[in-house]
Amino acid sequence: MLHYPTPQPLMTREGIAFTVRVDALDRECLITEEALLELSRLKAVDTPHASMMEVFHAFEATINGVARRLVFAKVPGSPLRLGTNTFLSPPHTH
């Protein structure tokens, strides 16, 4: 079986473009700058001097995991867009 490397994350005007592989298929994704800022805020990480790429790499495992679950759930979009709401927990109901 041949293994092809996935492309490296790339800074864009909207955020960070990256690729996840699910079931041997690559899916292009984009996490917005606002979502990166929200993710760092939710995780209580001080990032005033960090670049967006540094924030992406700090949370890459979480971002990739969320993106892979969205791909597996067949969420549409090309690229698959991860925005601020992607990382907010739904309200808990009792």
PDB file of N, CA, C and O in Angstrom:
ATOM      1  N   MET A   1       0.851  -1.174   0.000  1.00  0.00           N
ATOM      2  CA  MET A   1       0.000   0.000   0.000  1.00  0.00           C
ATOM      3  C   MET A   1       0.899   1.240   0.000  1.00  0.00           C
ATOM      4  O   MET A   1       1.829   1.342   0.801  1.00  0.00           O
ATOM      5  N   LEU A   2       0.619   2.156  -0.883  1.00  0.00           N
ATOM      6  CA  LEU A   2       1.366   3.403  -0.947  1.00  0.00           C
ATOM      7  C   LEU A   2       0.747   4.422   0.002  1.00  0.00           C
ATOM      8  O   LEU A   2      -0.473   4.516   0.133  1.00  0.00           O
ATOM      9  N   HIS A   3       1.604   5.170   0.648  1.00  0.00           N
ATOM     10  CA  HIS A   3       1.136   6.235   1.536  1.00  0.00           C
ATOM     11  C   HIS A   3       1.597   7.563   0.962  1.00  0.00           C
ATOM     12  O   HIS A   3       2.791   7.776   0.752  1.00  0.00           O
ATOM     13  N   TYR A   4       0.663   8.439   0.713  1.00  0.00           N
ATOM     14  CA  TYR A   4       0.973   9.760   0.193  1.00  0.00           C
ATOM     15  C   TYR A   4       0.852  10.760   1.323  1.00  0.00           C
ATOM     16  O   TYR A   4      -0.134  10.745   2.060  1.00  0.00           O
ATOM     17  N   PRO A   5       1.833  11.623   1.471  1.00  0.00           N
ATOM     18  CA  PRO A   5       1.739  12.612   2.543  1.00  0.00           C
ATOM     19  C   PRO A   5       0.612  13.598   2.273  1.00  0.00           C
ATOM     20  O   PRO A   5       0.351  13.964   1.127  1.00  0.00           O
ATOM     21  N   THR A   6      -0.045  14.019   3.334  1.00  0.00           N
ATOM     22  CA  THR A   6      -1.072  15.048   3.168  1.00  0.00           C
ATOM     23  C   THR A   6      -0.364  16.394   3.102  1.00  0.00           C
ATOM     24  O   THR A   6       0.693  16.575   3.706  1.00  0.00           O
ATOM     25  N   PRO A   7      -0.943  17.332   2.372  1.00  0.00           N
ATOM     26  CA  PRO A   7      -0.317  18.662   2.269  1.00  0.00           C
ATOM     27  C   PRO A   7      -0.184  19.332   3.633  1.00  0.00           C
ATOM     28  O   PRO A   7      -0.979  19.089   4.541  1.00  0.00           O
ATOM     29  N   GLN A   8       0.815  20.164   3.757  1.00  0.00           N
ATOM     30  CA  GLN A   8       1.040  20.916   4.989  1.00  0.00           C
ATOM     31  C   GLN A   8      -0.009  22.026   5.118  1.00  0.00           C
ATOM     32  O   GLN A   8      -0.504  22.526   4.108  1.00  0.00           O
ATOM     33  N   PRO A   9      -0.350  22.414   6.357  1.00  0.00           N
ATOM     34  CA  PRO A   9      -1.281  23.533   6.551  1.00  0.00           C
ATOM     35  C   PRO A   9      -0.761  24.787   5.866  1.00  0.00           C
ATOM     36  O   PRO A   9       0.447  25.009   5.772  1.00  0.00           O
ATOM     37  N   LEU A  10      -1.695  25.600   5.392  1.00  0.00           N
ATOM     38  CA  LEU A  10      -1.344  26.791   4.633  1.00  0.00           C
ATOM     39  C   LEU A  10      -2.163  27.973   5.128  1.00  0.00           C
ATOM     40  O   LEU A  10      -3.381  27.872   5.272  1.00  0.00           O
ATOM     41  N   MET A  11      -1.506  29.077   5.383  1.00  0.00           N
ATOM     42  CA  MET A  11      -2.174  30.303   5.809  1.00  0.00           C
ATOM     43  C   MET A  11      -2.922  30.904   4.619  1.00  0.00           C
ATOM     44  O   MET A  11      -2.368  31.005   3.524  1.00  0.00           O
ATOM     45  N   THR A  12      -4.177  31.301   4.831  1.00  0.00           N
ATOM     46  CA  THR A  12      -4.969  31.959   3.793  1.00  0.00           C
ATOM     47  C   THR A  12      -5.507  33.274   4.356  1.00  0.00           C
ATOM     48  O   THR A  12      -5.261  33.603   5.517  1.00  0.00           O
ATOM     49  N   ARG A  13      -6.238  34.021   3.535  1.00  0.00           N
ATOM     50  CA  ARG A  13      -6.845  35.265   4.020  1.00  0.00           C
ATOM     51  C   ARG A  13      -7.903  34.999   5.078  1.00  0.00           C
ATOM     52  O   ARG A  13      -8.168  35.859   5.917  1.00  0.00           O
ATOM     53  N   GLU A  14      -8.511  33.815   5.051  1.00  0.00           N
ATOM     54  CA  GLU A  14      -9.608  33.508   5.970  1.00  0.00           C
ATOM     55  C   GLU A  14      -9.190  32.730   7.210  1.00  0.00           C
ATOM     56  O   GLU A  14      -9.916  32.706   8.204  1.00  0.00           O
ATOM     57  N   GLY A  15      -8.036  32.102   7.156  1.00  0.00           N
ATOM     58  CA  GLY A  15      -7.606  31.273   8.274  1.00  0.00           C
ATOM     59  C   GLY A  15      -6.519  30.312   7.826  1.00  0.00           C
ATOM     60  O   GLY A  15      -5.610  30.689   7.087  1.00  0.00           O
ATOM     61  N   ILE A  16      -6.618  29.057   8.282  1.00  0.00           N
ATOM     62  CA  ILE A  16      -5.628  28.041   7.935  1.00  0.00           C
ATOM     63  C   ILE A  16      -6.312  26.936   7.134  1.00  0.00           C
ATOM     64  O   ILE A  16      -7.285  26.336   7.591  1.00  0.00           O
ATOM     65  N   ALA A  17      -5.795  26.675   5.939  1.00  0.00           N
ATOM     66  CA  ALA A  17      -6.270  25.564   5.112  1.00  0.00           C
ATOM     67  C   ALA A  17      -5.440  24.340   5.469  1.00  0.00           C
ATOM     68  O   ALA A  17      -4.221  24.427   5.615  1.00  0.00           O
ATOM     69  N   PHE A  18      -6.109  23.200   5.609  1.00  0.00           N
ATOM     70  CA  PHE A  18      -5.408  21.956   5.935  1.00  0.00           C
ATOM     71  C   PHE A  18      -6.192  20.795   5.356  1.00  0.00           C
ATOM     72  O   PHE A  18      -7.321  20.967   4.896  1.00  0.00           O
ATOM     73  N   THR A  19      -5.601  19.626   5.377  1.00  0.00           N
ATOM     74  CA  THR A  19      -6.219  18.437   4.796  1.00  0.00           C
ATOM     75  C   THR A  19      -6.259  17.337   5.843  1.00  0.00           C
ATOM     76  O   THR A  19      -5.293  17.130   6.578  1.00  0.00           O
ATOM     77  N   VAL A  20      -7.387  16.631   5.907  1.00  0.00           N
ATOM     78  CA  VAL A  20      -7.478  15.439   6.752  1.00  0.00           C
ATOM     79  C   VAL A  20      -7.770  14.244   5.852  1.00  0.00           C
ATOM     80  O   VAL A  20      -8.384  14.382   4.794  1.00  0.00           O
ATOM     81  N   ARG A  21      -7.325  13.085   6.284  1.00  0.00           N
ATOM     82  CA  ARG A  21      -7.567  11.851   5.533  1.00  0.00           C
ATOM     83  C   ARG A  21      -8.521  10.981   6.334  1.00  0.00           C
ATOM     84  O   ARG A  21      -8.259  10.658   7.493  1.00  0.00           O
ATOM     85  N   VAL A  22      -9.632  10.606   5.709  1.00  0.00           N
ATOM     86  CA  VAL A  22     -10.626   9.733   6.322  1.00  0.00           C
ATOM     87  C   VAL A  22     -10.935   8.636   5.322  1.00  0.00           C
ATOM     88  O   VAL A  22     -11.313   8.915   4.183  1.00  0.00           O
ATOM     89  N   ASP A  23     -10.776   7.390   5.744  1.00  0.00           N
ATOM     90  CA  ASP A  23     -11.025   6.240   4.865  1.00  0.00           C
ATOM     91  C   ASP A  23     -10.276   6.375   3.545  1.00  0.00           C
ATOM     92  O   ASP A  23     -10.852   6.165   2.478  1.00  0.00           O
ATOM     93  N   ALA A  24      -9.002   6.721   3.613  1.00  0.00           N
ATOM     94  CA  ALA A  24      -8.104   6.834   2.459  1.00  0.00           C
ATOM     95  C   ALA A  24      -8.468   7.969   1.505  1.00  0.00           C
ATOM     96  O   ALA A  24      -7.918   8.050   0.407  1.00  0.00           O
ATOM     97  N   LEU A  25      -9.380   8.837   1.908  1.00  0.00           N
ATOM     98  CA  LEU A  25      -9.745   9.982   1.079  1.00  0.00           C
ATOM     99  C   LEU A  25      -9.304  11.261   1.779  1.00  0.00           C
ATOM    100  O   LEU A  25      -9.520  11.434   2.979  1.00  0.00           O
ATOM    101  N   ASP A  26      -8.682  12.155   1.011  1.00  0.00           N
ATOM    102  CA  ASP A  26      -8.281  13.454   1.551  1.00  0.00           C
ATOM    103  C   ASP A  26      -9.418  14.444   1.415  1.00  0.00           C
ATOM    104  O   ASP A  26     -10.108  14.481   0.396  1.00  0.00           O
ATOM    105  N   ARG A  27      -9.607  15.246   2.450  1.00  0.00           N
ATOM    106  CA  ARG A  27     -10.660  16.262   2.434  1.00  0.00           C
ATOM    107  C   ARG A  27     -10.043  17.596   2.815  1.00  0.00           C
ATOM    108  O   ARG A  27      -9.419  17.723   3.869  1.00  0.00           O
ATOM    109  N   GLU A  28     -10.219  18.583   1.959  1.00  0.00           N
ATOM    110  CA  GLU A  28      -9.707  19.916   2.238  1.00  0.00           C
ATOM    111  C   GLU A  28     -10.595  20.592   3.274  1.00  0.00           C
ATOM    112  O   GLU A  28     -11.822  20.514   3.213  1.00  0.00           O
ATOM    113  N   CYS A  29      -9.947  21.255   4.226  1.00  0.00           N
ATOM    114  CA  CYS A  29     -10.651  21.922   5.318  1.00  0.00           C
ATOM    115  C   CYS A  29     -10.080  23.317   5.510  1.00  0.00           C
ATOM    116  O   CYS A  29      -8.975  23.625   5.062  1.00  0.00           O
ATOM    117  N   LEU A  30     -10.854  24.147   6.181  1.00  0.00           N
ATOM    118  CA  LEU A  30     -10.410  25.489   6.515  1.00  0.00           C
ATOM    119  C   LEU A  30     -10.913  25.813   7.915  1.00  0.00           C
ATOM    120  O   LEU A  30     -12.106  25.696   8.196  1.00  0.00           O
ATOM    121  N   ILE A  31     -10.000  26.220   8.791  1.00  0.00           N
ATOM    122  CA  ILE A  31     -10.415  26.720  10.097  1.00  0.00           C
ATOM    123  C   ILE A  31     -10.218  28.229  10.058  1.00  0.00           C
ATOM    124  O   ILE A  31      -9.139  28.721   9.730  1.00  0.00           O
ATOM    125  N   THR A  32     -11.276  28.953  10.396  1.00  0.00           N
ATOM    126  CA  THR A  32     -11.226  30.413  10.309  1.00  0.00           C
ATOM    127  C   THR A  32     -10.346  30.995  11.406  1.00  0.00           C
ATOM    128  O   THR A  32     -10.119  30.372  12.444  1.00  0.00           O
ATOM    129  N   GLU A  33      -9.865  32.188  11.154  1.00  0.00           N
ATOM    130  CA  GLU A  33      -9.058  32.895  12.148  1.00  0.00           C
ATOM    131  C   GLU A  33      -9.865  33.096  13.428  1.00  0.00           C
ATOM    132  O   GLU A  33      -9.336  32.962  14.532  1.00  0.00           O
ATOM    133  N   GLU A  34     -11.146  33.418  13.273  1.00  0.00           N
ATOM    134  CA  GLU A  34     -12.014  33.622  14.444  1.00  0.00           C
ATOM    135  C   GLU A  34     -12.139  32.340  15.262  1.00  0.00           C
ATOM    136  O   GLU A  34     -12.145  32.384  16.492  1.00  0.00           O
ATOM    137  N   ALA A  35     -12.238  31.196  14.580  1.00  0.00           N
ATOM    138  CA  ALA A  35     -12.345  29.913  15.293  1.00  0.00           C
ATOM    139  C   ALA A  35     -11.055  29.604  16.046  1.00  0.00           C
ATOM    140  O   ALA A  35     -11.095  29.085  17.161  1.00  0.00           O
ATOM    141  N   LEU A  36      -9.913  29.919  15.442  1.00  0.00           N
ATOM    142  CA  LEU A  36      -8.642  29.710  16.142  1.00  0.00           C
ATOM    143  C   LEU A  36      -8.559  30.569  17.403  1.00  0.00           C
ATOM    144  O   LEU A  36      -8.114  30.104  18.452  1.00  0.00           O
ATOM    145  N   LEU A  37      -8.989  31.820  17.289  1.00  0.00           N
ATOM    146  CA  LEU A  37      -8.981  32.700  18.455  1.00  0.00           C
ATOM    147  C   LEU A  37      -9.934  32.194  19.532  1.00  0.00           C
ATOM    148  O   LEU A  37      -9.608  32.221  20.719  1.00  0.00           O
ATOM    149  N   GLU A  38     -11.110  31.733  19.116  1.00  0.00           N
ATOM    150  CA  GLU A  38     -12.092  31.209  20.073  1.00  0.00           C
ATOM    151  C   GLU A  38     -11.571  29.943  20.739  1.00  0.00           C
ATOM    152  O   GLU A  38     -11.738  29.760  21.945  1.00  0.00           O
ATOM    153  N   LEU A  39     -10.944  29.075  19.967  1.00  0.00           N
ATOM    154  CA  LEU A  39     -10.400  27.838  20.518  1.00  0.00           C
ATOM    155  C   LEU A  39      -9.326  28.148  21.556  1.00  0.00           C
ATOM    156  O   LEU A  39      -9.292  27.525  22.618  1.00  0.00           O
ATOM    157  N   SER A  40      -8.458  29.094  21.262  1.00  0.00           N
ATOM    158  CA  SER A  40      -7.418  29.448  22.225  1.00  0.00           C
ATOM    159  C   SER A  40      -8.035  30.091  23.468  1.00  0.00           C
ATOM    160  O   SER A  40      -7.540  29.891  24.577  1.00  0.00           O
ATOM    161  N   ARG A  41      -9.110  30.860  23.291  1.00  0.00           N
ATOM    162  CA  ARG A  41      -9.791  31.467  24.443  1.00  0.00           C
ATOM    163  C   ARG A  41     -10.456  30.394  25.305  1.00  0.00           C
ATOM    164  O   ARG A  41     -10.353  30.429  26.532  1.00  0.00           O
ATOM    165  N   LEU A  42     -11.136  29.441  24.667  1.00  0.00           N
ATOM    166  CA  LEU A  42     -11.812  28.371  25.405  1.00  0.00           C
ATOM    167  C   LEU A  42     -10.817  27.513  26.179  1.00  0.00           C
ATOM    168  O   LEU A  42     -11.128  27.020  27.263  1.00  0.00           O
ATOM    169  N   LYS A  43      -9.635  27.338  25.631  1.00  0.00           N
ATOM    170  CA  LYS A  43      -8.614  26.522  26.281  1.00  0.00           C
ATOM    171  C   LYS A  43      -7.744  27.352  27.223  1.00  0.00           C
ATOM    172  O   LYS A  43      -6.779  26.845  27.795  1.00  0.00           O
ATOM    173  N   ALA A  44      -8.094  28.638  27.381  1.00  0.00           N
ATOM    174  CA  ALA A  44      -7.391  29.553  28.291  1.00  0.00           C
ATOM    175  C   ALA A  44      -5.904  29.634  27.975  1.00  0.00           C
ATOM    176  O   ALA A  44      -5.061  29.574  28.870  1.00  0.00           O
ATOM    177  N   VAL A  45      -5.598  29.769  26.701  1.00  0.00           N
ATOM    178  CA  VAL A  45      -4.208  29.911  26.275  1.00  0.00           C
ATOM    179  C   VAL A  45      -3.985  31.367  25.908  1.00  0.00           C
ATOM    180  O   VAL A  45      -4.777  31.965  25.180  1.00  0.00           O
ATOM    181  N   ASP A  46      -2.911  31.925  26.414  1.00  0.00           N
ATOM    182  CA  ASP A  46      -2.570  33.310  26.137  1.00  0.00           C
ATOM    183  C   ASP A  46      -1.851  33.380  24.795  1.00  0.00           C
ATOM    184  O   ASP A  46      -0.716  32.919  24.672  1.00  0.00           O
ATOM    185  N   THR A  47      -2.513  33.959  23.780  1.00  0.00           N
ATOM    186  CA  THR A  47      -1.939  33.961  22.433  1.00  0.00           C
ATOM    187  C   THR A  47      -1.825  35.344  21.807  1.00  0.00           C
ATOM    188  O   THR A  47      -1.917  35.447  20.584  1.00  0.00           O
ATOM    189  N   PRO A  48      -1.628  36.418  22.577  1.00  0.00           N
ATOM    190  CA  PRO A  48      -1.603  37.726  21.926  1.00  0.00           C
ATOM    191  C   PRO A  48      -0.444  37.892  20.945  1.00  0.00           C
ATOM    192  O   PRO A  48      -0.548  38.663  19.991  1.00  0.00           O
ATOM    193  N   HIS A  49       0.659  37.176  21.173  1.00  0.00           N
ATOM    194  CA  HIS A  49       1.820  37.331  20.299  1.00  0.00           C
ATOM    195  C   HIS A  49       2.024  36.118  19.393  1.00  0.00           C
ATOM    196  O   HIS A  49       2.973  36.089  18.609  1.00  0.00           O
ATOM    197  N   ALA A  50       1.156  35.131  19.488  1.00  0.00           N
ATOM    198  CA  ALA A  50       1.292  33.931  18.663  1.00  0.00           C
ATOM    199  C   ALA A  50       0.671  34.169  17.291  1.00  0.00           C
ATOM    200  O   ALA A  50      -0.347  34.849  17.165  1.00  0.00           O
ATOM    201  N   SER A  51       1.295  33.603  16.276  1.00  0.00           N
ATOM    202  CA  SER A  51       0.727  33.685  14.932  1.00  0.00           C
ATOM    203  C   SER A  51      -0.425  32.685  14.816  1.00  0.00           C
ATOM    204  O   SER A  51      -0.552  31.776  15.636  1.00  0.00           O
ATOM    205  N   MET A  52      -1.249  32.858  13.808  1.00  0.00           N
ATOM    206  CA  MET A  52      -2.354  31.929  13.597  1.00  0.00           C
ATOM    207  C   MET A  52      -1.820  30.514  13.354  1.00  0.00           C
ATOM    208  O   MET A  52      -2.427  29.540  13.798  1.00  0.00           O
ATOM    209  N   MET A  53      -0.694  30.395  12.655  1.00  0.00           N
ATOM    210  CA  MET A  53      -0.122  29.076  12.401  1.00  0.00           C
ATOM    211  C   MET A  53       0.359  28.439  13.707  1.00  0.00           C
ATOM    212  O   MET A  53       0.228  27.228  13.891  1.00  0.00           O
ATOM    213  N   GLU A  54       0.911  29.246  14.611  1.00  0.00           N
ATOM    214  CA  GLU A  54       1.339  28.714  15.910  1.00  0.00           C
ATOM    215  C   GLU A  54       0.135  28.232  16.718  1.00  0.00           C
ATOM    216  O   GLU A  54       0.197  27.190  17.371  1.00  0.00           O
ATOM    217  N   VAL A  55      -0.953  28.989  16.672  1.00  0.00           N
ATOM    218  CA  VAL A  55      -2.177  28.571  17.365  1.00  0.00           C
ATOM    219  C   VAL A  55      -2.700  27.284  16.738  1.00  0.00           C
ATOM    220  O   VAL A  55      -3.093  26.361  17.452  1.00  0.00           O
ATOM    221  N   PHE A  56      -2.708  27.217  15.391  1.00  0.00           N
ATOM    222  CA  PHE A  56      -3.155  26.004  14.703  1.00  0.00           C
ATOM    223  C   PHE A  56      -2.347  24.798  15.183  1.00  0.00           C
ATOM    224  O   PHE A  56      -2.918  23.770  15.547  1.00  0.00           O
ATOM    225  N   HIS A  57      -1.022  24.926  15.183  1.00  0.00           N
ATOM    226  CA  HIS A  57      -0.182  23.799  15.585  1.00  0.00           C
ATOM    227  C   HIS A  57      -0.382  23.435  17.051  1.00  0.00           C
ATOM    228  O   HIS A  57      -0.297  22.261  17.411  1.00  0.00           O
ATOM    229  N   ALA A  58      -0.647  24.421  17.900  1.00  0.00           N
ATOM    230  CA  ALA A  58      -0.883  24.144  19.315  1.00  0.00           C
ATOM    231  C   ALA A  58      -2.139  23.291  19.518  1.00  0.00           C
ATOM    232  O   ALA A  58      -2.206  22.491  20.451  1.00  0.00           O
ATOM    233  N   PHE A  59      -3.132  23.464  18.642  1.00  0.00           N
ATOM    234  CA  PHE A  59      -4.402  22.745  18.772  1.00  0.00           C
ATOM    235  C   PHE A  59      -4.642  21.777  17.613  1.00  0.00           C
ATOM    236  O   PHE A  59      -5.775  21.353  17.381  1.00  0.00           O
ATOM    237  N   GLU A  60      -3.584  21.429  16.890  1.00  0.00           N
ATOM    238  CA  GLU A  60      -3.734  20.623  15.671  1.00  0.00           C
ATOM    239  C   GLU A  60      -4.436  19.293  15.914  1.00  0.00           C
ATOM    240  O   GLU A  60      -5.269  18.890  15.103  1.00  0.00           O
ATOM    241  N   ALA A  61      -4.129  18.608  16.996  1.00  0.00           N
ATOM    242  CA  ALA A  61      -4.773  17.316  17.268  1.00  0.00           C
ATOM    243  C   ALA A  61      -6.279  17.496  17.463  1.00  0.00           C
ATOM    244  O   ALA A  61      -7.073  16.716  16.938  1.00  0.00           O
ATOM    245  N   THR A  62      -6.666  18.518  18.214  1.00  0.00           N
ATOM    246  CA  THR A  62      -8.091  18.792  18.429  1.00  0.00           C
ATOM    247  C   THR A  62      -8.773  19.178  17.124  1.00  0.00           C
ATOM    248  O   THR A  62      -9.849  18.670  16.808  1.00  0.00           O
ATOM    249  N   ILE A  63      -8.151  20.075  16.367  1.00  0.00           N
ATOM    250  CA  ILE A  63      -8.726  20.547  15.099  1.00  0.00           C
ATOM    251  C   ILE A  63      -8.888  19.397  14.120  1.00  0.00           C
ATOM    252  O   ILE A  63      -9.939  19.254  13.496  1.00  0.00           O
ATOM    253  N   ASN A  64      -7.843  18.566  13.982  1.00  0.00           N
ATOM    254  CA  ASN A  64      -7.922  17.429  13.070  1.00  0.00           C
ATOM    255  C   ASN A  64      -8.974  16.423  13.510  1.00  0.00           C
ATOM    256  O   ASN A  64      -9.684  15.860  12.677  1.00  0.00           O
ATOM    257  N   GLY A  65      -9.080  16.193  14.819  1.00  0.00           N
ATOM    258  CA  GLY A  65     -10.087  15.259  15.324  1.00  0.00           C
ATOM    259  C   GLY A  65     -11.498  15.728  15.020  1.00  0.00           C
ATOM    260  O   GLY A  65     -12.343  14.940  14.596  1.00  0.00           O
ATOM    261  N   VAL A  66     -11.752  17.010  15.235  1.00  0.00           N
ATOM    262  CA  VAL A  66     -13.077  17.572  14.936  1.00  0.00           C
ATOM    263  C   VAL A  66     -13.350  17.496  13.438  1.00  0.00           C
ATOM    264  O   VAL A  66     -14.441  17.103  13.025  1.00  0.00           O
ATOM    265  N   ALA A  67     -12.369  17.868  12.625  1.00  0.00           N
ATOM    266  CA  ALA A  67     -12.547  17.829  11.165  1.00  0.00           C
ATOM    267  C   ALA A  67     -12.823  16.410  10.689  1.00  0.00           C
ATOM    268  O   ALA A  67     -13.696  16.196   9.847  1.00  0.00           O
ATOM    269  N   ARG A  68     -12.089  15.441  11.219  1.00  0.00           N
ATOM    270  CA  ARG A  68     -12.298  14.041  10.814  1.00  0.00           C
ATOM    271  C   ARG A  68     -13.711  13.567  11.180  1.00  0.00           C
ATOM    272  O   ARG A  68     -14.349  12.856  10.404  1.00  0.00           O
ATOM    273  N   ARG A  69     -14.196  13.965  12.366  1.00  0.00           N
ATOM    274  CA  ARG A  69     -15.563  13.572  12.763  1.00  0.00           C
ATOM    275  C   ARG A  69     -16.601  14.205  11.838  1.00  0.00           C
ATOM    276  O   ARG A  69     -17.593  13.567  11.488  1.00  0.00           O
ATOM    277  N   LEU A  70     -16.373  15.462  11.441  1.00  0.00           N
ATOM    278  CA  LEU A  70     -17.305  16.125  10.516  1.00  0.00           C
ATOM    279  C   LEU A  70     -17.286  15.455   9.147  1.00  0.00           C
ATOM    280  O   LEU A  70     -18.332  15.285   8.521  1.00  0.00           O
ATOM    281  N   VAL A  71     -16.103  15.077   8.686  1.00  0.00           N
ATOM    282  CA  VAL A  71     -15.995  14.369   7.398  1.00  0.00           C
ATOM    283  C   VAL A  71     -16.713  13.029   7.492  1.00  0.00           C
ATOM    284  O   VAL A  71     -17.481  12.667   6.601  1.00  0.00           O
ATOM    285  N   PHE A  72     -16.464  12.297   8.568  1.00  0.00           N
ATOM    286  CA  PHE A  72     -17.099  10.994   8.756  1.00  0.00           C
ATOM    287  C   PHE A  72     -18.621  11.127   8.804  1.00  0.00           C
ATOM    288  O   PHE A  72     -19.339  10.237   8.346  1.00  0.00           O
ATOM    289  N   ALA A  73     -19.113  12.238   9.359  1.00  0.00           N
ATOM    290  CA  ALA A  73     -20.555  12.492   9.441  1.00  0.00           C
ATOM    291  C   ALA A  73     -21.120  13.040   8.125  1.00  0.00           C
ATOM    292  O   ALA A  73     -22.305  13.358   8.030  1.00  0.00           O
ATOM    293  N   LYS A  74     -20.244  13.145   7.106  1.00  0.00           N
ATOM    294  CA  LYS A  74     -20.639  13.609   5.769  1.00  0.00           C
ATOM    295  C   LYS A  74     -21.165  15.047   5.756  1.00  0.00           C
ATOM    296  O   LYS A  74     -22.093  15.369   5.014  1.00  0.00           O
ATOM    297  N   VAL A  75     -20.565  15.902   6.580  1.00  0.00           N
ATOM    298  CA  VAL A  75     -20.902  17.325   6.567  1.00  0.00           C
ATOM    299  C   VAL A  75     -20.414  17.897   5.239  1.00  0.00           C
ATOM    300  O   VAL A  75     -19.251  17.711   4.879  1.00  0.00           O
ATOM    301  N   PRO A  76     -21.292  18.597   4.500  1.00  0.00           N
ATOM    302  CA  PRO A  76     -20.900  19.099   3.177  1.00  0.00           C
ATOM    303  C   PRO A  76     -20.003  20.334   3.261  1.00  0.00           C
ATOM    304  O   PRO A  76     -19.857  20.958   4.312  1.00  0.00           O
ATOM    305  N   GLY A  77     -19.420  20.653   2.133  1.00  0.00           N
ATOM    306  CA  GLY A  77     -18.616  21.856   2.002  1.00  0.00           C
ATOM    307  C   GLY A  77     -17.251  21.540   1.422  1.00  0.00           C
ATOM    308  O   GLY A  77     -16.623  20.544   1.782  1.00  0.00           O
ATOM    309  N   SER A  78     -16.806  22.388   0.533  1.00  0.00           N
ATOM    310  CA  SER A  78     -15.483  22.223  -0.044  1.00  0.00           C
ATOM    311  C   SER A  78     -14.847  23.601  -0.187  1.00  0.00           C
ATOM    312  O   SER A  78     -15.204  24.340  -1.104  1.00  0.00           O
ATOM    313  N   PRO A  79     -13.942  23.960   0.665  1.00  0.00           N
ATOM    314  CA  PRO A  79     -13.425  23.132   1.758  1.00  0.00           C
ATOM    315  C   PRO A  79     -14.429  23.031   2.908  1.00  0.00           C
ATOM    316  O   PRO A  79     -15.333  23.855   3.045  1.00  0.00           O
ATOM    317  N   LEU A  80     -14.242  22.003   3.720  1.00  0.00           N
ATOM    318  CA  LEU A  80     -15.039  21.867   4.933  1.00  0.00           C
ATOM    319  C   LEU A  80     -14.617  22.990   5.866  1.00  0.00           C
ATOM    320  O   LEU A  80     -13.445  23.099   6.227  1.00  0.00           O
ATOM    321  N   ARG A  81     -15.563  23.813   6.250  1.00  0.00           N
ATOM    322  CA  ARG A  81     -15.263  25.033   7.004  1.00  0.00           C
ATOM    323  C   ARG A  81     -15.510  24.835   8.491  1.00  0.00           C
ATOM    324  O   ARG A  81     -16.614  24.473   8.897  1.00  0.00           O
ATOM    325  N   LEU A  82     -14.498  25.066   9.296  1.00  0.00           N
ATOM    326  CA  LEU A  82     -14.609  24.996  10.747  1.00  0.00           C
ATOM    327  C   LEU A  82     -14.609  26.424  11.268  1.00  0.00           C
ATOM    328  O   LEU A  82     -13.587  27.110  11.242  1.00  0.00           O
ATOM    329  N   GLY A  83     -15.764  26.858  11.739  1.00  0.00           N
ATOM    330  CA  GLY A  83     -15.913  28.214  12.243  1.00  0.00           C
ATOM    331  C   GLY A  83     -15.993  28.230  13.754  1.00  0.00           C
ATOM    332  O   GLY A  83     -15.802  27.207  14.411  1.00  0.00           O
ATOM    333  N   THR A  84     -16.273  29.387  14.290  1.00  0.00           N
ATOM    334  CA  THR A  84     -16.342  29.557  15.743  1.00  0.00           C
ATOM    335  C   THR A  84     -17.333  28.594  16.374  1.00  0.00           C
ATOM    336  O   THR A  84     -17.037  27.998  17.409  1.00  0.00           O
ATOM    337  N   ASN A  85     -18.502  28.431  15.771  1.00  0.00           N
ATOM    338  CA  ASN A  85     -19.537  27.559  16.343  1.00  0.00           C
ATOM    339  C   ASN A  85     -19.131  26.094  16.372  1.00  0.00           C
ATOM    340  O   ASN A  85     -19.691  25.316  17.144  1.00  0.00           O
ATOM    341  N   THR A  86     -18.180  25.709  15.556  1.00  0.00           N
ATOM    342  CA  THR A  86     -17.729  24.321  15.515  1.00  0.00           C
ATOM    343  C   THR A  86     -17.177  23.884  16.867  1.00  0.00           C
ATOM    344  O   THR A  86     -17.301  22.718  17.241  1.00  0.00           O
ATOM    345  N   PHE A  87     -16.572  24.806  17.596  1.00  0.00           N
ATOM    346  CA  PHE A  87     -15.895  24.445  18.835  1.00  0.00           C
ATOM    347  C   PHE A  87     -16.657  24.839  20.088  1.00  0.00           C
ATOM    348  O   PHE A  87     -16.163  24.631  21.197  1.00  0.00           O
ATOM    349  N   LEU A  88     -17.853  25.406  19.937  1.00  0.00           N
ATOM    350  CA  LEU A  88     -18.668  25.749  21.092  1.00  0.00           C
ATOM    351  C   LEU A  88     -19.522  24.553  21.461  1.00  0.00           C
ATOM    352  O   LEU A  88     -20.107  23.911  20.589  1.00  0.00           O
ATOM    353  N   SER A  89     -19.596  24.253  22.732  1.00  0.00           N
ATOM    354  CA  SER A  89     -20.415  23.131  23.189  1.00  0.00           C
ATOM    355  C   SER A  89     -21.887  23.496  23.101  1.00  0.00           C
ATOM    356  O   SER A  89     -22.267  24.628  23.400  1.00  0.00           O
ATOM    357  N   PRO A  90     -22.717  22.547  22.693  1.00  0.00           N
ATOM    358  CA  PRO A  90     -24.156  22.836  22.714  1.00  0.00           C
ATOM    359  C   PRO A  90     -24.628  22.986  24.149  1.00  0.00           C
ATOM    360  O   PRO A  90     -24.031  22.420  25.064  1.00  0.00           O
ATOM    361  N   PRO A  91     -25.697  23.746  24.350  1.00  0.00           N
ATOM    362  CA  PRO A  91     -26.204  23.918  25.733  1.00  0.00           C
ATOM    363  C   PRO A  91     -26.657  22.581  26.303  1.00  0.00           C
ATOM    364  O   PRO A  91     -27.230  21.751  25.598  1.00  0.00           O
ATOM    365  N   HIS A  92     -26.393  22.391  27.580  1.00  0.00           N
ATOM    366  CA  HIS A  92     -26.816  21.163  28.248  1.00  0.00           C
ATOM    367  C   HIS A  92     -28.266  21.297  28.687  1.00  0.00           C
ATOM    368  O   HIS A  92     -28.660  22.316  29.255  1.00  0.00           O
ATOM    369  N   THR A  93     -29.052  20.270  28.423  1.00  0.00           N
ATOM    370  CA  THR A  93     -30.450  20.274  28.853  1.00  0.00           C
ATOM    371  C   THR A  93     -30.619  19.197  29.911  1.00  0.00           C
ATOM    372  O   THR A  93     -29.985  18.143  29.850  1.00  0.00           O
ATOM    373  N   HIS A  94     -31.465  19.468  30.866  1.00  0.00           N
ATOM    374  CA  HIS A  94     -31.680  18.511  31.959  1.00  0.00           C
ATOM    375  C   HIS A  94     -32.970  17.775  31.764  1.00  0.00           C
ATOM    376  O   HIS A  94     -33.326  16.926  32.581  1.00  0.00           O
TER     377      HIS A  94
END
